Amino acid sequence: MRKVIIIALILCLTSGYAFIKSYEFTVPENWPKPVYNFNKNPPNFTAIELGRNLFYDPILSKDNTISCASCHLQYTAFTHVDHALSHGINDRIGTRNAPALMNLAWQRQFMWDGAINHLDVQALAPINHPDEMGESFDSVVFKLQKSKYYKKWFLLAFNDSNISGEHTLKAISQFMLTLVSSNSKYDSVKRHQSKFTAQEKRGYQLFKINCSSCHTEPLFSSYQFENNGLPISNELKDSGRIRITHYLQDAFKFKVPSLRNIEFSYPYMHDGRFKKLSEVLNHYTQGIQSSETLAAQLRKPMAFSANEKVDIIAFLLTLTDKTFLFNPKFGYPKKIFNTSPNK
């Protein structure tokens, strides 16, 4: 295993002395180098725990009812499964399916259309969205500043009890950076610790031939933006990345999602239109809509037999990482610091 060692300064509130404590960000064997610049946000264990509490705390929303975890549930690969589109304050409905959160240190752009180009500001998008958290960031910081618990933990994490927007966002980033999924059966096979079944092996070969150009190993995404031939929804009329770039060549392009933990991250696609993997495969064999921006890889029709589809799904199930889905370090903290604004 390769490791990136990050040295962080942690202030000890009880003794009044500062001491150095190391944090290890582990890069799985044969994975590419992360693109996130850790030097500009050196992580420490306290800031990570602070970020976890912020992630699960509904204080980030206007009416204190919606947290990041409301749409990003650990047991479903940090997305939601009970509805196609994200839900927000006052029973409002968002415009897209919540993306799964994992392996974020290897990603340069975020959201389905790449509207955010740095993890440290990603949280601003759902916080400010009127149909999600519906809150101003100044108000979030004001609420945090009223909490004695958060003041203590910001001091411990950043050596500054004057809670700032920058440190709030960086703490959330530090927690999200720890969401690394790299311990599925697929990974075990690659480490020569186990073997695929005959069916999984057949599915893997089919996957490599037909799917790997967009869902590139080992992250199982190129993290590029592609038009995968989905007919446009008459209700949402979502034109994709062109909304951000205003370039015609980006019409109907969306970020390629990772297939890791796909067994649990349904519904699928940017609008959550498919509930089953079989529906996804049916789209790629008989549902692709041709257009000028259709991905080059999809211009040649795919053809899978019924048995081959089952084989591919069998392989996709090997991408499930239960140590990630049930890691207690990623779950709901034992105590949300901000149990009351005045504590």
C-alpha positions as CSV (number, residue, x, y, z in Angstrom):
1,M,0.0,0.0,0.0
2,R,1.3,3.5,-0.8
3,K,0.7,6.1,1.8
4,V,0.6,9.9,1.6
5,I,1.6,11.1,5.1
6,I,0.1,14.4,6.1
7,I,1.5,16.0,9.3
8,A,-1.0,18.2,11.1
9,L,-0.7,20.6,14.0
10,I,-3.3,19.8,16.7
11,L,-3.8,22.1,19.7
12,C,-4.4,20.4,23.0
13,L,-7.0,22.4,24.8
14,T,-6.5,20.7,28.2
15,S,-2.8,21.3,28.5
16,G,-2.5,24.4,26.5
17,Y,0.4,22.9,24.5
18,A,0.5,22.1,20.8
19,F,1.8,18.8,19.6
20,I,2.4,17.2,16.2
21,K,0.2,14.2,15.3
22,S,0.3,12.5,11.9
23,Y,-2.6,11.6,9.7
24,E,-2.1,8.9,7.1
25,F,-4.1,9.1,3.8
26,T,-3.7,5.7,2.3
27,V,-3.5,5.4,-1.5
28,P,-4.6,1.9,-2.5
29,E,-2.0,-0.2,-4.3
30,N,-2.0,0.5,-8.1
31,W,-4.3,3.5,-7.8
32,P,-3.4,6.8,-9.4
33,K,-2.1,9.7,-7.3
34,P,-4.9,11.8,-5.8
35,V,-5.6,15.1,-7.5
36,Y,-6.7,16.9,-4.3
37,N,-4.0,19.2,-2.9
38,F,-3.6,18.2,0.8
39,N,-1.1,20.9,1.4
40,K,-3.8,23.6,1.2
41,N,-6.0,21.8,3.7
42,P,-3.7,19.6,5.9
43,P,-6.1,17.2,7.6
44,N,-6.0,16.2,11.2
45,F,-8.2,13.8,13.1
46,T,-10.0,16.5,15.0
47,A,-11.0,18.4,11.9
48,I,-12.1,15.2,10.3
49,E,-14.4,14.4,13.3
50,L,-15.6,18.0,13.2
51,G,-16.4,17.6,9.5
52,R,-18.3,14.4,10.2
53,N,-20.5,16.2,12.8
54,L,-21.2,19.0,10.3
55,F,-22.0,16.4,7.7
56,Y,-24.7,14.9,9.9
57,D,-25.9,18.1,11.5
58,P,-29.1,19.7,10.1
59,I,-27.9,23.1,11.4
60,L,-26.6,23.6,7.8
61,S,-30.2,24.0,6.5
62,K,-32.5,27.0,6.8
63,D,-35.0,25.3,9.1
64,N,-32.5,22.9,10.8
65,T,-34.2,19.8,9.3
66,I,-31.9,18.7,6.5
67,S,-28.3,17.6,6.8
68,C,-25.8,16.4,4.1
69,A,-26.6,12.9,5.3
70,S,-30.3,13.4,4.5
71,C,-29.4,12.7,0.8
72,H,-26.1,10.9,1.3
73,L,-26.7,7.8,3.5
74,Q,-23.7,5.7,4.4
75,Y,-25.4,2.3,3.9
76,T,-26.3,3.2,0.3
77,A,-22.9,4.5,-0.7
78,F,-23.7,8.0,0.5
79,T,-26.6,8.6,-1.8
80,H,-30.4,8.0,-1.3
81,V,-32.5,5.2,-2.5
82,D,-36.1,5.9,-1.6
83,H,-36.7,8.5,-4.4
84,A,-35.4,9.5,-7.7
85,L,-34.6,13.2,-7.0
86,S,-33.1,14.8,-3.9
87,H,-35.5,16.1,-1.2
88,G,-35.0,19.3,0.8
89,I,-36.6,21.7,3.3
90,N,-40.3,22.1,3.4
91,D,-40.8,18.9,1.3
92,R,-39.3,20.5,-1.7
93,I,-38.0,18.3,-4.6
94,G,-34.6,18.9,-6.2
95,T,-33.8,18.6,-9.8
96,R,-31.3,15.7,-9.8
97,N,-30.5,12.4,-8.2
98,A,-28.0,12.8,-5.3
99,P,-24.6,11.4,-6.5
100,A,-22.8,8.8,-4.4
101,L,-19.9,10.1,-2.4
102,M,-16.7,8.2,-2.4
103,N,-13.1,8.5,-3.6
104,L,-13.4,12.2,-3.8
105,A,-9.7,12.9,-3.5
106,W,-9.4,11.6,-7.1
107,Q,-12.0,14.0,-8.6
108,R,-11.5,17.5,-9.9
109,Q,-15.1,18.5,-10.6
110,F,-18.3,17.8,-8.7
111,M,-22.0,17.7,-9.3
112,W,-23.6,16.0,-12.3
113,D,-22.7,18.9,-14.5
114,G,-19.3,19.8,-13.0
115,A,-20.6,23.1,-11.7
116,I,-18.2,22.9,-8.7
117,N,-14.5,22.6,-9.5
118,H,-13.1,22.1,-6.0
119,L,-14.1,19.9,-3.1
120,D,-13.5,22.6,-0.5
121,V,-16.4,24.6,-1.9
122,Q,-18.7,21.8,-2.9
123,A,-20.9,22.0,0.2
124,L,-22.0,25.5,-0.8
125,A,-24.1,24.2,-3.7
126,P,-26.6,22.1,-1.6
127,I,-26.5,24.6,1.3
128,N,-27.5,27.5,-1.0
129,H,-29.9,25.6,-3.2
130,P,-33.5,26.7,-2.5
131,D,-34.9,23.2,-3.0
132,E,-32.2,21.5,-0.9
133,M,-30.9,23.2,2.3
134,G,-32.1,26.7,1.3
135,E,-29.8,28.5,3.6
136,S,-27.3,31.4,3.2
137,F,-23.8,30.5,4.2
138,D,-23.4,33.6,6.3
139,S,-26.4,32.3,8.4
140,V,-24.8,28.9,8.7
141,V,-21.6,30.4,10.1
142,F,-23.6,32.6,12.5
143,K,-25.4,29.6,13.9
144,L,-22.2,27.7,14.4
145,Q,-20.6,30.7,16.2
146,K,-23.5,30.6,18.7
147,S,-22.6,27.0,19.7
148,K,-20.1,26.6,22.5
149,Y,-19.4,23.0,21.4
150,Y,-18.5,24.0,17.9
151,K,-16.3,26.8,19.1
152,K,-14.3,24.3,21.2
153,W,-13.9,21.9,18.3
154,F,-13.0,24.6,15.7
155,L,-10.3,25.7,18.1
156,L,-9.0,22.2,18.5
157,A,-9.1,21.5,14.7
158,F,-7.9,24.8,13.3
159,N,-6.3,26.6,16.3
160,D,-9.0,29.3,15.9
161,S,-12.2,29.6,17.9
162,N,-13.4,32.4,15.6
163,I,-15.5,30.1,13.3
164,S,-15.1,31.0,9.7
165,G,-16.7,29.9,6.5
166,E,-13.4,28.7,5.1
167,H,-12.7,26.4,8.1
168,T,-16.3,25.2,8.0
169,L,-16.0,24.1,4.4
170,K,-12.5,22.7,4.9
171,A,-13.7,20.5,7.8
172,I,-16.5,19.1,5.7
173,S,-13.9,18.4,3.0
174,Q,-11.6,16.6,5.4
175,F,-14.3,14.2,6.4
176,M,-15.4,13.6,2.8
177,L,-11.8,12.9,1.8
178,T,-11.8,9.9,4.2
179,L,-14.6,8.3,2.3
180,V,-12.4,5.9,0.3
181,S,-13.9,2.7,-1.0
182,S,-11.2,0.2,-2.0
183,N,-12.0,-3.1,-0.3
184,S,-14.6,-4.9,-2.5
185,K,-14.3,-8.5,-3.8
186,Y,-12.9,-7.0,-7.0
187,D,-10.1,-5.4,-5.0
188,S,-9.5,-8.6,-3.2
189,V,-9.1,-10.4,-6.5
190,K,-6.7,-7.7,-7.7
191,R,-4.6,-8.3,-4.6
192,H,-4.6,-12.0,-5.3
193,Q,-6.5,-12.8,-2.1
194,S,-9.6,-14.3,-3.8
195,K,-10.9,-15.4,-7.2
196,F,-13.8,-14.5,-9.3
197,T,-16.4,-17.2,-9.9
198,A,-16.7,-18.3,-13.5
199,Q,-19.8,-16.1,-14.0
200,E,-18.1,-13.0,-12.5
201,K,-15.0,-13.6,-14.7
202,R,-17.2,-13.8,-17.8
203,G,-18.9,-10.6,-16.7
204,Y,-15.6,-8.9,-16.1
205,Q,-14.4,-9.7,-19.6
206,L,-17.6,-8.3,-21.1
207,F,-17.2,-5.2,-18.9
208,K,-13.6,-4.6,-20.0
209,I,-14.6,-4.8,-23.7
210,N,-17.8,-2.8,-23.5
211,C,-17.8,-0.5,-20.5
212,S,-14.3,0.3,-19.3
213,S,-13.6,3.2,-21.5
214,C,-16.0,5.4,-19.5
215,H,-15.9,3.4,-16.2
216,T,-12.2,3.1,-16.0
217,E,-10.5,0.9,-13.4
218,P,-9.7,1.1,-10.6
219,L,-12.0,4.0,-9.8
220,F,-14.6,2.7,-12.2
221,S,-15.1,6.2,-13.7
222,S,-13.1,8.5,-16.0
223,Y,-14.9,11.4,-14.2
224,Q,-15.4,13.0,-17.6
225,F,-18.7,14.2,-18.9
226,E,-20.5,12.1,-21.5
227,N,-23.8,11.9,-23.3
228,N,-24.9,8.3,-22.7
229,G,-28.0,8.5,-25.0
230,L,-30.7,9.0,-22.4
231,P,-33.9,10.5,-23.9
232,I,-34.5,13.9,-22.3
233,S,-37.1,14.0,-19.6
234,N,-40.1,16.1,-20.6
235,E,-40.6,17.1,-17.0
236,L,-37.0,18.1,-16.0
237,K,-35.7,19.1,-19.5
238,D,-32.2,18.8,-18.1
239,S,-29.6,19.6,-20.8
240,G,-26.6,18.8,-18.6
241,R,-23.2,20.4,-18.7
242,I,-24.1,22.9,-21.4
243,R,-25.8,24.9,-18.6
244,I,-22.4,25.5,-17.1
245,T,-20.1,25.9,-20.1
246,H,-22.7,27.1,-22.6
247,Y,-20.8,25.1,-25.3
248,L,-23.0,23.2,-27.7
249,Q,-20.7,20.2,-27.6
250,D,-21.6,19.8,-23.9
251,A,-25.3,19.4,-24.5
252,F,-26.8,16.4,-22.6
253,K,-23.5,15.5,-21.1
254,F,-23.3,14.4,-17.4
255,K,-20.5,13.3,-15.2
256,V,-19.7,9.6,-15.5
257,P,-20.5,8.1,-12.1
258,S,-18.3,5.5,-10.4
259,L,-19.7,1.9,-10.5
260,R,-18.2,1.1,-7.1
261,N,-21.0,0.0,-4.7
262,I,-23.5,0.3,-7.5
263,E,-25.5,-2.6,-5.9
264,F,-26.6,-0.1,-3.2
265,S,-26.6,3.2,-5.0
266,Y,-29.8,3.0,-7.0
267,P,-31.8,4.6,-8.5
268,Y,-29.4,5.2,-11.4
269,M,-28.7,8.1,-13.8
270,H,-28.7,11.9,-13.1
271,D,-32.5,11.8,-12.7
272,G,-32.8,8.5,-11.0
273,R,-35.0,7.1,-13.8
274,F,-33.8,3.4,-13.5
275,K,-34.2,1.4,-10.3
276,K,-32.5,-1.8,-11.4
277,L,-29.2,-2.7,-13.1
278,S,-31.1,-4.7,-15.6
279,E,-32.9,-1.5,-16.7
280,V,-29.5,0.2,-17.2
281,L,-28.2,-2.6,-19.4
282,N,-31.5,-2.6,-21.4
283,H,-30.9,1.1,-22.0
284,Y,-27.4,0.5,-23.4
285,T,-28.6,-2.3,-25.7
286,Q,-31.9,-0.9,-27.0
287,G,-32.6,2.5,-25.5
288,I,-29.8,4.8,-26.7
289,Q,-31.0,7.9,-28.4
290,S,-28.6,9.2,-31.1
291,S,-27.6,12.9,-31.1
292,E,-24.6,15.0,-32.2
293,T,-23.0,14.9,-28.7
294,L,-23.6,11.1,-28.1
295,A,-20.4,9.6,-26.6
296,A,-18.2,8.1,-29.4
297,Q,-18.1,4.8,-27.4
298,L,-21.8,4.4,-27.8
299,R,-22.2,5.1,-31.5
300,K,-21.7,1.4,-32.2
301,P,-24.7,-0.6,-30.9
302,M,-24.1,-2.9,-28.0
303,A,-25.6,-6.4,-28.0
304,F,-25.8,-8.6,-25.0
305,S,-27.6,-11.9,-24.6
306,A,-29.8,-12.4,-21.6
307,N,-27.1,-14.6,-20.0
308,E,-24.4,-12.0,-20.7
309,K,-26.4,-9.3,-19.0
310,V,-26.6,-11.6,-15.9
311,D,-22.9,-12.2,-16.1
312,I,-22.2,-8.4,-16.2
313,I,-24.4,-7.8,-13.2
314,A,-22.6,-10.6,-11.4
315,F,-19.4,-8.8,-11.9
316,L,-20.8,-5.4,-10.9
317,L,-21.8,-6.9,-7.6
318,T,-18.2,-7.7,-6.9
319,L,-17.7,-3.9,-6.6
320,T,-19.6,-3.8,-3.3
321,D,-17.4,-2.7,-0.4
322,K,-19.1,-3.6,2.8
323,T,-16.2,-2.4,4.9
324,F,-16.9,1.1,3.4
325,L,-20.7,0.9,3.8
326,F,-20.5,-0.1,7.4
327,N,-17.4,1.6,8.6
328,P,-18.3,3.2,12.0
329,K,-15.9,6.1,11.3
330,F,-18.1,7.2,8.5
331,G,-21.4,6.8,10.4
332,Y,-23.6,9.1,12.5
333,P,-21.5,10.5,15.3
334,K,-22.3,9.5,18.9
335,K,-23.0,13.1,19.7
336,I,-23.8,16.0,17.5
337,F,-21.9,18.9,19.0
338,N,-24.6,21.4,18.3
339,T,-27.4,19.9,20.3
340,S,-28.5,23.4,21.1
341,P,-27.3,26.7,19.7
342,N,-26.4,27.9,23.2
343,K,-24.5,24.8,24.4
